[in-house]
């Protein structure tokens, strides 16, 4: 490292330590964002977050390192934060700055706000270079996305979209549908836009085509509550038809139950396969979590 870089490094370290002071003092970390990142990586981040909440930073570091090793920018940021604070790992400012700088260069806003324009350092933790995948990584492989991750996502939505998301959360249990799956469907279908229209004349939040709207008693598919009720009734029917199999229910929602029955599985349509991938990435669990009627 050249002498000219030392002042920048020291300034960045001071800024980082100051910005993270509240967390170092014991403030709870935020849950990771709800994204369609690979479910295995998302679970590592969520497992690390839960470990932090449980005051197990060493376990969190293992999970974040595994996520970072698989290319997760969020994992790099969270692991760098632990190295900076010396929580769960031996404090190492050079490793911290390296990880935070890499995450910043890859577009992570919080990392960028900490390290500014500083170039990535030259020191990576051993776990990224030689560590094997953690044993605990697959412990919750069949669990749906944690509620706290979804709640954080909903709170961050613009006001109009948040209102629609809250409507979905309120109505879903009345149809014995997990609100997390219902939100994943609406997010993928319309991104919470009640006025959405598709080239195939699918309308509203849950993108109901005219036949489906009529089938489930929806008179005005652009009315948010009517649309959500009709979409949830259809989704409940599909979950019953396909015995809680999320992939098949999602495929049927996108391509029609007839195509799923005809192909005896997810149809070989590129759009439907990508749709199912997104739903499974958002929801995480292969089977629907049964919900008591609200």
C-alpha positions as CSV (number, residue, x, y, z in Angstrom):
1,X,0.0,0.0,0.0
2,X,1.4,3.4,-1.0
3,X,1.8,6.2,1.5
4,X,-0.6,8.4,-0.5
5,X,-3.4,6.0,0.2
6,X,-2.9,5.9,4.0
7,X,-4.8,9.2,4.8
8,X,-7.7,8.0,2.7
9,X,-7.8,4.7,4.4
10,X,-7.6,6.2,7.9
11,X,-10.3,8.7,7.0
12,X,-12.5,5.9,5.7
13,X,-11.9,3.9,8.8
14,X,-12.9,6.7,11.1
15,X,-16.0,7.4,9.0
16,X,-17.0,3.7,9.1
17,X,-16.4,3.3,12.8
18,X,-18.5,6.5,13.5
19,X,-21.3,5.4,11.3
20,X,-21.5,2.0,12.8
21,X,-21.2,3.2,16.4
22,X,-24.9,2.6,17.1
23,X,-24.7,-1.0,15.9
24,X,-21.5,-1.6,17.8
25,X,-23.2,-0.4,20.9
26,X,-25.8,-3.1,20.5
27,X,-28.5,-1.8,18.1
28,X,-30.3,-4.6,16.3
29,X,-29.4,-5.1,12.6
30,X,-32.1,-4.7,10.0
31,X,-33.4,-7.9,8.3
32,X,-32.1,-8.5,4.8
33,X,-34.2,-7.2,1.9
34,X,-36.8,-9.5,0.3
35,X,-35.4,-10.2,-3.1
36,X,-35.4,-12.9,-5.8
37,X,-31.8,-13.7,-5.0
38,X,-31.0,-17.4,-5.0
39,X,-33.0,-19.0,-2.1
40,X,-29.9,-20.7,-0.7
41,X,-28.1,-17.3,-0.4
42,X,-31.1,-15.6,1.0
43,X,-31.4,-18.3,3.7
44,X,-27.8,-17.8,4.6
45,X,-28.4,-14.0,5.0
46,X,-31.6,-14.6,7.0
47,X,-29.9,-17.2,9.2
48,X,-27.1,-14.8,9.9
49,X,-29.5,-12.1,10.8
50,X,-31.4,-14.4,13.2
51,X,-28.1,-15.3,14.8
52,X,-27.2,-11.7,15.3
53,X,-30.6,-11.1,16.9
54,X,-29.8,-14.1,19.2
55,X,-26.5,-12.6,20.2
56,X,-24.5,-15.2,18.3
57,X,-22.3,-13.1,16.1
58,X,-19.9,-16.0,15.5
59,X,-22.7,-18.1,13.9
60,X,-23.8,-15.0,11.9
61,X,-20.2,-14.5,10.6
62,X,-20.2,-18.1,9.3
63,X,-23.5,-17.6,7.5
64,X,-22.6,-14.2,6.0
65,X,-19.2,-15.6,4.9
66,X,-20.9,-18.4,3.1
67,X,-23.2,-16.0,1.3
68,X,-20.3,-13.7,0.4
69,X,-18.4,-16.7,-0.9
70,X,-21.3,-17.4,-3.2
71,X,-21.2,-13.8,-4.6
72,X,-23.7,-12.1,-2.3
73,X,-23.1,-8.3,-2.1
74,X,-25.2,-8.2,1.0
75,X,-23.1,-11.0,2.5
76,X,-20.0,-9.0,1.8
77,X,-21.4,-5.9,3.5
78,X,-22.7,-7.8,6.6
79,X,-19.5,-9.8,7.1
80,X,-17.4,-6.6,6.6
81,X,-19.5,-4.9,9.3
82,X,-18.8,-7.8,11.8
83,X,-15.0,-7.6,11.1
84,X,-15.1,-3.9,11.7
85,X,-16.9,-4.2,15.0
86,X,-15.0,-7.4,16.1
87,X,-18.2,-9.3,16.6
88,X,-18.0,-13.0,16.0
89,X,-14.6,-12.6,14.4
90,X,-11.4,-11.0,15.5
91,X,-11.5,-7.3,14.7
92,X,-9.6,-6.5,11.4
93,X,-10.1,-3.1,9.9
94,X,-8.2,-4.0,6.7
95,X,-10.4,-7.0,6.1
96,X,-13.5,-4.9,6.9
97,X,-12.6,-2.1,4.5
98,X,-11.8,-4.7,1.8
99,X,-15.2,-6.3,2.1
100,X,-17.1,-3.0,2.4
101,X,-15.2,-1.5,-0.5
102,X,-16.0,-4.5,-2.8
103,X,-19.7,-4.3,-1.8
104,X,-19.7,-0.6,-2.5
105,X,-18.2,-1.1,-5.9
106,X,-20.9,-3.6,-6.7
107,X,-23.6,-1.1,-5.9
108,X,-24.4,-1.7,-2.2
109,X,-25.6,1.7,-1.0
110,X,-24.9,1.3,2.7
111,X,-21.4,0.0,2.1
112,X,-20.8,3.0,-0.3
113,X,-22.0,5.5,2.3
114,X,-19.4,4.1,4.7
115,X,-16.3,3.8,2.5
116,X,-17.0,6.5,-0.1
117,X,-14.8,6.2,-3.2
118,X,-12.1,4.2,-1.6
119,X,-10.8,1.4,-3.8
120,X,-11.1,-2.2,-2.5
121,X,-8.3,-3.2,-0.2
122,X,-6.0,-6.2,-0.6
123,X,-7.0,-8.4,2.3
124,X,-9.8,-11.0,2.3
125,X,-10.8,-13.2,5.2
126,X,-9.7,-16.8,5.1
127,X,-13.3,-18.0,5.1
128,X,-13.7,-16.5,1.6
129,X,-10.6,-18.1,0.3
130,X,-10.5,-21.6,1.8
131,X,-13.6,-22.1,3.9
132,X,-16.1,-24.9,3.2
133,X,-19.8,-24.3,3.1
134,X,-21.2,-24.1,6.7
135,X,-22.9,-27.2,8.0
136,X,-25.9,-25.1,9.2
137,X,-26.6,-23.6,5.7
138,X,-29.3,-26.1,4.8
139,X,-31.0,-26.3,8.2
140,X,-34.1,-24.3,7.2
141,X,-34.0,-25.2,3.5
142,X,-37.8,-25.8,3.4
143,X,-38.9,-22.8,5.4
144,X,-40.8,-19.9,3.8
145,X,-39.3,-16.4,3.7
146,X,-39.2,-15.0,7.3
147,X,-42.1,-12.7,8.2
148,X,-39.7,-10.0,9.3
149,X,-38.1,-9.9,5.9
150,X,-41.5,-9.4,4.2
151,X,-42.6,-6.8,6.8
152,X,-39.5,-4.7,6.1
153,X,-40.2,-4.9,2.4
154,X,-43.8,-3.8,2.8
155,X,-42.8,-0.9,5.1
156,X,-40.4,0.4,2.4
157,X,-43.0,0.4,-0.4
158,X,-44.4,3.7,-1.6
159,X,-47.6,4.7,0.1
160,X,-50.0,3.5,-2.6
161,X,-48.3,0.2,-3.1
162,X,-48.0,-0.3,0.6
163,X,-51.7,0.2,0.9
164,X,-52.3,-2.6,-1.6
165,X,-49.8,-4.9,0.1
166,X,-51.5,-4.4,3.4
167,X,-54.8,-5.3,1.7
168,X,-53.3,-8.5,0.4
169,X,-52.0,-9.3,3.9
170,X,-55.3,-8.7,5.5
171,X,-57.4,-10.7,3.0
172,X,-55.1,-13.7,2.4
173,X,-55.8,-15.6,5.7
174,X,-59.6,-15.4,4.9
175,X,-58.9,-17.6,1.9
176,X,-56.4,-19.8,3.9
177,X,-53.5,-18.5,1.8
178,X,-50.2,-17.6,3.3
179,X,-49.9,-13.8,3.0
180,X,-46.2,-14.3,2.0
181,X,-47.2,-16.4,-1.0
182,X,-50.0,-14.0,-1.9
183,X,-47.6,-11.1,-1.8
184,X,-45.1,-13.0,-3.9
185,X,-47.8,-13.5,-6.5
186,X,-48.9,-9.9,-6.5
187,X,-45.3,-8.6,-6.6
188,X,-44.6,-10.8,-9.6
189,X,-47.8,-10.1,-11.4
190,X,-48.2,-6.3,-11.1
191,X,-45.7,-5.0,-8.6
192,X,-48.7,-3.8,-6.5
193,X,-50.1,-1.6,-9.4
194,X,-53.9,-1.8,-9.2
195,X,-54.2,-0.3,-12.7
196,X,-51.8,-2.8,-14.4
197,X,-53.0,-4.2,-17.7
198,X,-51.2,-6.9,-19.7
199,X,-51.3,-7.4,-23.5
200,X,-53.5,-10.4,-22.9
201,X,-56.1,-8.2,-21.1
202,X,-55.1,-9.4,-17.6
203,X,-56.1,-6.7,-15.1
204,X,-55.2,-5.3,-11.7
205,X,-53.1,-6.3,-8.8
206,X,-53.4,-10.1,-9.4
207,X,-53.7,-9.8,-13.2
208,X,-57.1,-11.5,-13.6
209,X,-58.1,-12.4,-17.2
210,X,-61.8,-12.0,-17.9
211,X,-62.6,-15.7,-17.7
212,X,-61.0,-16.0,-14.3
213,X,-62.6,-12.8,-13.0
214,X,-66.0,-14.1,-14.1
215,X,-65.3,-17.6,-12.6
216,X,-64.7,-16.1,-9.2
217,X,-67.3,-13.4,-9.2
218,X,-65.2,-10.4,-9.8
219,X,-67.3,-7.6,-11.5
220,X,-64.7,-4.9,-11.6
221,X,-61.1,-6.3,-12.0
222,X,-59.6,-2.9,-11.5
223,X,-61.2,-2.5,-8.1
224,X,-58.3,-3.5,-5.7
225,X,-60.3,-5.4,-3.2
226,X,-62.5,-7.2,-5.7
227,X,-59.3,-8.1,-7.7
228,X,-57.5,-9.4,-4.6
229,X,-60.4,-11.4,-3.4
230,X,-60.9,-13.0,-6.8
231,X,-57.1,-13.7,-7.2
232,X,-56.9,-15.3,-3.7
233,X,-60.0,-17.4,-4.3
234,X,-58.3,-18.7,-7.5
235,X,-55.0,-19.2,-5.7
236,X,-56.7,-21.1,-2.9
237,X,-58.4,-23.4,-5.5
238,X,-55.1,-24.0,-7.2
239,X,-53.3,-24.9,-3.9
240,X,-56.1,-27.4,-3.1
241,X,-56.0,-28.8,-6.7
242,X,-52.2,-29.3,-6.5
243,X,-52.0,-30.3,-2.9
244,X,-50.0,-27.4,-1.7
245,X,-47.2,-27.7,-4.3
246,X,-46.1,-24.1,-4.7
247,X,-44.4,-24.6,-8.1
248,X,-47.4,-26.3,-9.7
249,X,-49.9,-23.8,-8.2
250,X,-47.7,-20.9,-9.5
251,X,-47.4,-22.5,-12.9
252,X,-51.1,-22.9,-13.1
253,X,-51.7,-19.3,-12.0
254,X,-49.5,-18.2,-14.9
255,X,-50.4,-20.7,-17.6
256,X,-53.7,-22.2,-16.5
257,X,-54.3,-25.4,-14.6
258,X,-55.1,-27.2,-17.9
259,X,-51.5,-26.8,-19.1
260,X,-50.1,-28.1,-15.8
261,X,-52.3,-31.1,-16.0
262,X,-51.4,-31.6,-19.7
263,X,-47.7,-31.5,-19.1
264,X,-47.9,-33.2,-15.8
265,X,-45.8,-30.5,-14.2
266,X,-44.5,-27.0,-14.9
267,X,-45.2,-26.5,-18.6
268,X,-42.1,-26.0,-20.9
269,X,-42.9,-22.3,-21.6
270,X,-40.1,-19.9,-20.9
271,X,-42.4,-17.3,-19.4
272,X,-44.0,-19.8,-17.0
273,X,-40.7,-21.3,-16.0
274,X,-39.3,-17.9,-15.2
275,X,-42.5,-17.0,-13.3
276,X,-42.2,-20.2,-11.2
277,X,-38.5,-19.5,-10.5
278,X,-39.4,-16.0,-9.2
279,X,-42.3,-17.2,-7.0
280,X,-40.1,-19.9,-5.5
281,X,-37.2,-17.5,-5.0
282,X,-39.6,-15.0,-3.2
283,X,-41.5,-17.6,-1.2
284,X,-38.6,-20.0,-0.6
285,X,-40.6,-23.1,0.5
286,X,-41.7,-25.8,-2.1
287,X,-44.9,-26.4,-0.2
288,X,-47.5,-24.0,1.0
289,X,-47.6,-23.2,4.7
290,X,-51.2,-24.0,5.7
291,X,-53.0,-21.1,7.2
292,X,-56.1,-21.2,9.5
293,X,-58.9,-19.2,8.0
294,X,-58.9,-15.7,9.3
